[in-house]
């Protein structure tokens, strides 16, 4: 056995000039063994070096494999004096997160996001401990990311959610008892979701037809517009994901991001355009769309958008386009929620672009009704 003299994860309290209460972690190692008496004697020697003399008193609590061993030295009656904390060290937040991220049961892409949060913490307070975390610490961390790193409100919220995940892990493992997020609120703001209009979608469809050679990225993008599938699902989509249900063709697959199964009526949604697109591709095995990384696909889409005169276009715009146009066409929000695979309808409600399109549509409808009423009136005699 060995005794950790660094007092990592422990607290030192002084009762008076010479009396200490110490909580130590005692761990087993393969290459070195030491009995409890020898370990505490060695530790007592170390304490004498920092001021404990023969007139003092010492109470030691050692935990071995979950069992507490308590030993005392000197006159413990001196402990009646109120305690005064002179020093406190805890588990390193950075080291804890490094370890937990590696063993976390999440996808590699999610781990990269968590490591990004870890880098933010290293830049802010690399020596911070879990035990010293508080709502004040979180607020200062937020200010650091906003003012020094120039991060947006929603990016800061993402980092805070990642940090909160590992704080909760520390709580479950009994490493911390106080909860810093109790008095801290993670703030987000609603952002405008870019989506193509019906007219812009038609422009892309005509552009695709004019090409002498098929454009894999454009095919994948239009397929996402018609189905609402994420890039992560489109890039691994195969014709084996298309099934026949009640004599109709459906997409049936488990989404890569959530592992939740979704079913999309391929023959019906957007007049079956997605089904027609799949039939135009001769591949019968393997992935249907040969696209690279999301970044590579976005570069291709940027070039196409510039060529046809469409505003900023990224692959995720396709998913927003699907949701926006379905809602604009009068499809209920709960149905759109099901198509997109959202767990909460609140997520589906973020498509603020629907508001603009719907307002315009409803006003045009109102104008049409007014004109019809006006034509039906008889002039006053």
N, C-alpha and C positions, 0 to 999 in steps of 0.2 A: 504494500500500500504506500501511497505518497500523500503528503499534505500539501495543498495549494497555498503557498505563502503570499501569492498575489492578491488573495481575498476576492477574486472575481466572483460576483454574484452574492457577496456577503456585505454585512454592515457592521461597522465598528462604533461602539458607543462608549463614552467615558463617564464614569460615575463621580470621580473626583480626580485629582492629579494622577493617582497611581492605580485606579481600579477600572478594569475593562470588562465589558460583556462582548463576546465575539461569537459569530455564527460562521462556521467553516464548512466547506465542501470537501469531503474525503473520498477520493476515487481510487478504484483498483487499476493497477497497471500490470502488464505481463512481465516486464523486465526488472521490476523492483518490488520488494516486499518489506513492510515495516509494521510492527505491532502498534497498537494505539498508544501505549505508554511512551514508547520511543518517539512517536510522531508528536505527541503533545509536549514532551520534554524538549524536543528540538524547537518547537514553536514557541515555547516559553522563553527559550534562549533568545530567539529573534525579538520577542516583545521587550526583553530587558534592554536590548540595544536601542529601543526607541523610548525608554523611560520608565518601564515597570521595575520597581525595586522590591526588596524583601518585605517591606511594610505594606505592600499593596495586596489586592485580592484579584483572583482570576476565575471566571466561570467559562468553561468551554463546552460547546455543544457540537458534536461531530455526527454526521449522517453517513452511514455505510449501508448501501443497498436498501435504502428506505428506512433503516433502523437508527434511531437517535441514541447517542451515547453522550452523557453529560458528566463532566469532571470539574472539580473546583479546587482552588488553591487559595490559601490565606483566609482572612476573616471576612466572610460574606455579609456580616451585619453592616458593613460599610456601604452596601448597595442600597441602603435606605435613602441615600441622597438622590434627588431626581436626575434622570439621565439627560445628557447633553450630547447630541450627535456632533462628532468632529470630522467625520469623513464618511463618504459613501461611494461605493463602486458597484456597478452592475454589469449585466450581460451586454456585450457590445451589440448595438442594433444592426450595424453593418454585417458583422460576422454571423449573427443569427439569421438575417435575411439571405445571406449568401448560401448558407447551409440549407435553409428551408426551400429556397427557390429551386435548388438542384433536385430535391426529392418531391417537389410539389406535383400532384396528379393533374397537371394541366398540359395543354399542347405546347409545343416548342415556340410557336408564335406568341403565345401568352407569356411564356417564360421570358422572352425577349422584352416584352412590355414591362414585366416586373423588374428585369435587370436595368431597364431604362430608369425606372423609379429609384432603384438602388443607387444609380449614378447621381441622381439628383440629391439624394441624401448624403452621399459622399462629398458632394460639392458644398452642401450646406453645413453639415456637422458630422464629420467622419468619425469622431470619437464619442458620439452620443451613446448612451446606454438605454436599454429598454425601460429600466426603472425610473429614469429621469424624464421620460416622456410625459407631457401634459398638454392640456388644451392650448396653453401659452406657447409651447414648443411647436405645435401644429400650426398655430396662427403665424408664427415667425417663419416657419417653413413655407407657408403659403405666400407670404410677402416676399420672401427670397425668390421663389419661382416666378412671381408676377413682375417684380421690379428689376431683379438682376438677370433673370433668364428670359424675360419677356415672353412668358408663356400665356396662352389664352386661358380663360376661365374653365373651359371644358377640359383642356389638357391638364390643368392643375387638378381638376376633379378626378381625372383618370389616375393620376399619381397618388392622390389621397385614398382612393378606393383600393389601390394595390397595397399601400402601406397599411390600411385598415385590415386587410385580409391577414397580414402577418402579425399584426398586433393581436388579432383574435386567436391566432395559432398560439402565441405566447401565453395568452390568458388560459386557453384550454390545457396547456402543459404546466400551468401553475407557476410560470416564471414571473408573471406580474399579477397584481391583484387590482390595482387602480386602472380605470379605463379612460384613456385620454380623449377618446372620441365622444364621451358622454356629454361634454359641454362644447363640442365643436360640430358645426354643420358643414357638410360638403356642399358647396354651391355650384350650380350649373346654370347655363343660360340657353335659351332656345335659339337655334340658328336656322337660317333659311336653307332649305334643301333644294339644290339645283335639280331641275328635271326638264326633259325635252317636251315641247308642245307636240300636238298631233301633226302640225305642219312640218316641224323639224324632223320628226320621225319619218314622215313621207319623203323628205329630202334625202335622208340617209338610205331609205329603201331604194329610191331611184338611182342613187349613186352606186349602190351595190350592184344593181342590174346592169349598170353601164360598164362595170369592170370586165376586162378581158380574162383576168385571172382572179379566182376567189381570194378574198382577204380574210384570213382566219380570225383576226382580232375583231373585225367588223361583224363577221358572222356570229361570233360569241357575244358581242355587245348587243346586237339586235335580239338574239335568243334570250338574253337576260332582260331586255326591255319587254319582251312578250311573256316571260314567265316569272320575273322577279327574283330569279336565283342569284345568289351572291357569286362573286368571281371564284371563290374557293370551291363552289359546287359546280360551276360551269366548266372549269378547267379539268375536272375529273368525270364529267358527265359522259355516259355511254348510251348507246341505243338499248342496252339491256335495262336501263332505268325507265323505259317506256313500256307500259303494260296495257292490256285491254280489260276494261271494266264496263260491264253493261253495253258491250259493243262500241265503246268509245275508247280513244287512246288517252292514257293518263301518264303523268310523270309520278313515279313513286320512288322516293329516295330518302336517306337519312342525311340531314344537313351536316356538313363538315364542322361548322362552328359549334352547334348545339347538340349534335347527335340525335336530334328530334326528327321523326319521320313526317314528311309532308306529302300531300297528294294534290296535283295540279291538273285540271281537265285540259289536256293539250289540244283536243279537238275543238274545244269551245272558246277558250280564252283568247281574246283579240282575233276572233274569226279564224282560229286555227293557224295563224301565221307561223308560230313556232314549229308546229308539226310539218308544215310545208317546207320550212327551212331545213329541218332534219332530213327530209326526204331528198332534198337537193344535194346532200352530201353523201357520197357513195360509200364511205367507210361503214363497215358492218361490225368490226371488232375494235377494241381499244377505245381511247378517249375520242370524242366526236370533234372537239376543237383543239387544234395544235397551237397553243398560245404559250408564251414564256411567263415571266414573272408579272405581277400586277404593275410594277413600275414600267416594264417594257411595253405592256399593253397600253398603258396610259400615254406613253410617248407616241405610239401609233395613232391613238384616238385624237391626240392633240393636233397631229399633222392633218388628219382627216377633217377635223372640225374647222381648221383654218382654210382648208381647200374648198369646203362646201359653204363656208360662211356661217357656221353655227357657233354659239357662245362656248365658253369653257366646258369641256366634256371629259370626264374621267369614267372609269368602268362602273363605279358605284352609282353614277348618275342613272345608269340603266335601271337599277332596282328602284330608285326614286321615281323614275319615269313610269314604271309599271304601276306603282302604288298611286301616283298622282292621276294618271289617265283612267285607271279603274274607278277611282272615287269621282272623277269628273264625269264619267259616263253613268254615274248613278249606282254603282255597285256599293252595297252596304259596307261600312267600315269593319264589321266583324268578319265578313267574307274576305276582305282584303287582308285582314289580320291572319286568317287561316292560310291564304295563299302564300304570304310572306313568311309564315312560320313564327310570327311574334308570339311570345308567351303572354304579353300584356297588351291590351288594346291601346294603352297609353303610348306605347312605342309607335304604333301605327299613326297616332294622332300628331306626330311631330312633323308630318309633311305639310309645312305651312304654305307651300306653293299652291296647294289645293284651294286655299282661301282666295287667292287672286283669280285663279281660273274660274272657280265657282261663282264668285261675285260677278265677273264679266258675263258668264253664261246666264245667271239668273236675271241680270239687268236686261240682257238682250231679249230674254223670254218675256219679261215684263213689258218691254217696248213693243214686242210683237202683239201682245194681248191688247195694248192700248190702241195700236193701229187698227186691229180688227174691230174693236168696239167703235172706233171713230168712223170706220167705213159703214158700219151698220146703222148709224144714226140717220134719221130723216131731217132734212133742213127744216127749220121753223118757218111756218107760213106767215 
